[in-house]
Amino acid sequence: MNELLELLYGVPPLYHLTLEELKRREPEIRKHALFFSPNYRKLALLPLAGFAWLTPDREVQETRFGEEAIVVANFSRRLYTYEGHGVPPSSVLLLWKKTGEVLIYTSSL
């Protein structure tokens, strides 16, 4: 869940790991970094311009970064459809508004 919150709000992860735990979690940390780094280098320069709960149970949330991007986090166990794009359970959809590029990140936790 922390993974999705970090992506939703554009904040980098903070890990407290032993060497043993690092070895065990390295694949998921690497996956997260490969998605987070290139996208949030751009988003870090934009204002967090909006937040909304998209479902009554508050399990699907949206943030807007300036006029550039929308991030939708699906914390639920069911598929959510956002503007025609499926957001799988435990996933984040990143929509770059100017280019129309859509990226999906699914948590492995």
ChimeraX commands (.cxc) that place a marker at each C-alpha (Angstrom):
marker #1 position 0.00,0.00,0.00 radius 0.5
marker #1 position 2.85,2.42,0.76 radius 0.5
marker #1 position 4.10,1.81,-2.76 radius 0.5
marker #1 position 0.80,3.05,-4.24 radius 0.5
marker #1 position 0.63,6.04,-1.89 radius 0.5
marker #1 position 4.15,7.09,-2.89 radius 0.5
marker #1 position 3.17,6.99,-6.54 radius 0.5
marker #1 position -0.16,8.73,-5.93 radius 0.5
marker #1 position 1.46,11.70,-4.18 radius 0.5
marker #1 position 4.76,11.72,-6.04 radius 0.5
marker #1 position 6.97,11.15,-3.03 radius 0.5
marker #1 position 10.06,8.95,-3.20 radius 0.5
marker #1 position 10.16,5.77,-1.15 radius 0.5
marker #1 position 12.04,5.54,2.11 radius 0.5
marker #1 position 13.39,2.10,2.98 radius 0.5
marker #1 position 14.75,0.80,6.29 radius 0.5
marker #1 position 16.32,-2.54,5.40 radius 0.5
marker #1 position 18.77,-5.05,6.71 radius 0.5
marker #1 position 21.10,-6.61,4.12 radius 0.5
marker #1 position 19.06,-9.80,4.27 radius 0.5
marker #1 position 15.79,-7.95,3.66 radius 0.5
marker #1 position 17.37,-5.93,0.84 radius 0.5
marker #1 position 18.34,-9.15,-0.92 radius 0.5
marker #1 position 14.81,-10.49,-0.51 radius 0.5
marker #1 position 13.06,-7.29,-1.65 radius 0.5
marker #1 position 15.50,-6.15,-4.33 radius 0.5
marker #1 position 13.32,-7.19,-7.31 radius 0.5
marker #1 position 10.28,-5.25,-6.08 radius 0.5
marker #1 position 12.41,-2.22,-5.12 radius 0.5
marker #1 position 14.05,-2.24,-8.54 radius 0.5
marker #1 position 10.64,-2.49,-10.28 radius 0.5
marker #1 position 9.31,0.44,-8.25 radius 0.5
marker #1 position 12.40,2.56,-8.95 radius 0.5
marker #1 position 12.27,1.89,-12.69 radius 0.5
marker #1 position 8.70,3.22,-12.82 radius 0.5
marker #1 position 9.07,5.98,-10.25 radius 0.5
marker #1 position 12.34,7.61,-11.29 radius 0.5
marker #1 position 11.74,8.70,-14.90 radius 0.5
marker #1 position 8.13,9.75,-14.33 radius 0.5
marker #1 position 8.52,11.58,-11.08 radius 0.5
marker #1 position 11.53,13.56,-12.25 radius 0.5
marker #1 position 8.95,15.40,-14.38 radius 0.5
marker #1 position 6.14,15.41,-11.80 radius 0.5
marker #1 position 8.38,16.74,-9.04 radius 0.5
marker #1 position 8.48,20.08,-10.84 radius 0.5
marker #1 position 4.68,20.35,-11.03 radius 0.5
marker #1 position 2.25,21.46,-8.33 radius 0.5
marker #1 position -0.06,18.89,-6.78 radius 0.5
marker #1 position -3.17,20.58,-8.13 radius 0.5
marker #1 position -5.96,18.27,-7.06 radius 0.5
marker #1 position -7.11,15.25,-5.13 radius 0.5
marker #1 position -10.34,13.26,-5.30 radius 0.5
marker #1 position -11.82,10.00,-4.09 radius 0.5
marker #1 position -13.29,8.31,-7.14 radius 0.5
marker #1 position -15.34,5.67,-5.33 radius 0.5
marker #1 position -17.59,5.95,-2.26 radius 0.5
marker #1 position -15.44,3.44,-0.35 radius 0.5
marker #1 position -12.39,5.69,-1.05 radius 0.5
marker #1 position -10.36,2.77,-2.41 radius 0.5
marker #1 position -9.76,4.53,-5.73 radius 0.5
marker #1 position -8.09,7.93,-5.50 radius 0.5
marker #1 position -6.89,10.52,-8.00 radius 0.5
marker #1 position -4.24,13.21,-7.88 radius 0.5
marker #1 position -3.57,15.84,-10.53 radius 0.5
marker #1 position -0.20,17.40,-11.17 radius 0.5
marker #1 position -0.61,20.83,-12.77 radius 0.5
marker #1 position -2.13,20.52,-16.22 radius 0.5
marker #1 position 0.30,17.75,-17.12 radius 0.5
marker #1 position -0.64,14.49,-15.44 radius 0.5
marker #1 position -3.26,12.50,-13.59 radius 0.5
marker #1 position -2.44,9.63,-11.24 radius 0.5
marker #1 position -5.15,7.15,-10.26 radius 0.5
marker #1 position -4.42,4.65,-7.48 radius 0.5
marker #1 position -6.63,1.58,-7.12 radius 0.5
marker #1 position -6.29,0.19,-3.58 radius 0.5
marker #1 position -9.22,-2.19,-4.09 radius 0.5
marker #1 position -9.36,-5.83,-5.13 radius 0.5
marker #1 position -11.37,-5.15,-8.27 radius 0.5
marker #1 position -10.65,-3.61,-11.66 radius 0.5
marker #1 position -11.51,0.09,-11.94 radius 0.5
marker #1 position -12.05,1.81,-15.27 radius 0.5
marker #1 position -10.84,5.40,-15.60 radius 0.5
marker #1 position -11.63,7.23,-18.85 radius 0.5
marker #1 position -11.66,3.93,-20.72 radius 0.5
marker #1 position -8.43,2.65,-19.15 radius 0.5
marker #1 position -8.47,-0.36,-16.85 radius 0.5
marker #1 position -6.71,0.13,-13.53 radius 0.5
marker #1 position -6.05,-3.33,-12.05 radius 0.5
marker #1 position -6.31,-3.97,-8.31 radius 0.5
marker #1 position -3.30,-2.70,-6.32 radius 0.5
marker #1 position -2.18,-0.55,-9.25 radius 0.5
marker #1 position -1.51,3.00,-10.30 radius 0.5
marker #1 position -2.40,4.54,-13.64 radius 0.5
marker #1 position -0.33,7.53,-14.77 radius 0.5
marker #1 position -1.89,9.56,-17.58 radius 0.5
marker #1 position 0.23,12.19,-19.29 radius 0.5
marker #1 position -2.44,14.61,-20.51 radius 0.5
marker #1 position -0.56,16.35,-23.33 radius 0.5
marker #1 position 0.74,13.20,-25.00 radius 0.5
marker #1 position -2.02,10.80,-23.99 radius 0.5
marker #1 position 0.59,8.30,-22.79 radius 0.5
marker #1 position -0.81,5.90,-20.22 radius 0.5
marker #1 position 1.42,3.91,-17.87 radius 0.5
marker #1 position 0.33,1.26,-15.37 radius 0.5
marker #1 position 2.25,0.10,-12.32 radius 0.5
marker #1 position 1.01,-2.93,-10.39 radius 0.5
marker #1 position 2.31,-3.57,-6.90 radius 0.5
marker #1 position 3.92,-6.93,-6.32 radius 0.5
marker #1 position 3.24,-6.79,-2.58 radius 0.5
marker link #1:1,2 radius 0.2
marker link #1:2,3 radius 0.2
marker link #1:3,4 radius 0.2
marker link #1:4,5 radius 0.2
marker link #1:5,6 radius 0.2
marker link #1:6,7 radius 0.2
marker link #1:7,8 radius 0.2
marker link #1:8,9 radius 0.2
marker link #1:9,10 radius 0.2
marker link #1:10,11 radius 0.2
marker link #1:11,12 radius 0.2
marker link #1:12,13 radius 0.2
marker link #1:13,14 radius 0.2
marker link #1:14,15 radius 0.2
marker link #1:15,16 radius 0.2
marker link #1:16,17 radius 0.2
marker link #1:17,18 radius 0.2
marker link #1:18,19 radius 0.2
marker link #1:19,20 radius 0.2
marker link #1:20,21 radius 0.2
marker link #1:21,22 radius 0.2
marker link #1:22,23 radius 0.2
marker link #1:23,24 radius 0.2
marker link #1:24,25 radius 0.2
marker link #1:25,26 radius 0.2
marker link #1:26,27 radius 0.2
marker link #1:27,28 radius 0.2
marker link #1:28,29 radius 0.2
marker link #1:29,30 radius 0.2
marker link #1:30,31 radius 0.2
marker link #1:31,32 radius 0.2
marker link #1:32,33 radius 0.2
marker link #1:33,34 radius 0.2
marker link #1:34,35 radius 0.2
marker link #1:35,36 radius 0.2
marker link #1:36,37 radius 0.2
marker link #1:37,38 radius 0.2
marker link #1:38,39 radius 0.2
marker link #1:39,40 radius 0.2
marker link #1:40,41 radius 0.2
marker link #1:41,42 radius 0.2
marker link #1:42,43 radius 0.2
marker link #1:43,44 radius 0.2
marker link #1:44,45 radius 0.2
marker link #1:45,46 radius 0.2
marker link #1:46,47 radius 0.2
marker link #1:47,48 radius 0.2
marker link #1:48,49 radius 0.2
marker link #1:49,50 radius 0.2
marker link #1:50,51 radius 0.2
marker link #1:51,52 radius 0.2
marker link #1:52,53 radius 0.2
marker link #1:53,54 radius 0.2
marker link #1:54,55 radius 0.2
marker link #1:55,56 radius 0.2
marker link #1:56,57 radius 0.2
marker link #1:57,58 radius 0.2
marker link #1:58,59 radius 0.2
marker link #1:59,60 radius 0.2
marker link #1:60,61 radius 0.2
marker link #1:61,62 radius 0.2
marker link #1:62,63 radius 0.2
marker link #1:63,64 radius 0.2
marker link #1:64,65 radius 0.2
marker link #1:65,66 radius 0.2
marker link #1:66,67 radius 0.2
marker link #1:67,68 radius 0.2
marker link #1:68,69 radius 0.2
marker link #1:69,70 radius 0.2
marker link #1:70,71 radius 0.2
marker link #1:71,72 radius 0.2
marker link #1:72,73 radius 0.2
marker link #1:73,74 radius 0.2
marker link #1:74,75 radius 0.2
marker link #1:75,76 radius 0.2
marker link #1:76,77 radius 0.2
marker link #1:77,78 radius 0.2
marker link #1:78,79 radius 0.2
marker link #1:79,80 radius 0.2
marker link #1:80,81 radius 0.2
marker link #1:81,82 radius 0.2
marker link #1:82,83 radius 0.2
marker link #1:83,84 radius 0.2
marker link #1:84,85 radius 0.2
marker link #1:85,86 radius 0.2
marker link #1:86,87 radius 0.2
marker link #1:87,88 radius 0.2
marker link #1:88,89 radius 0.2
marker link #1:89,90 radius 0.2
marker link #1:90,91 radius 0.2
marker link #1:91,92 radius 0.2
marker link #1:92,93 radius 0.2
marker link #1:93,94 radius 0.2
marker link #1:94,95 radius 0.2
marker link #1:95,96 radius 0.2
marker link #1:96,97 radius 0.2
marker link #1:97,98 radius 0.2
marker link #1:98,99 radius 0.2
marker link #1:99,100 radius 0.2
marker link #1:100,101 radius 0.2
marker link #1:101,102 radius 0.2
marker link #1:102,103 radius 0.2
marker link #1:103,104 radius 0.2
marker link #1:104,105 radius 0.2
marker link #1:105,106 radius 0.2
marker link #1:106,107 radius 0.2
marker link #1:107,108 radius 0.2
marker link #1:108,109 radius 0.2
view
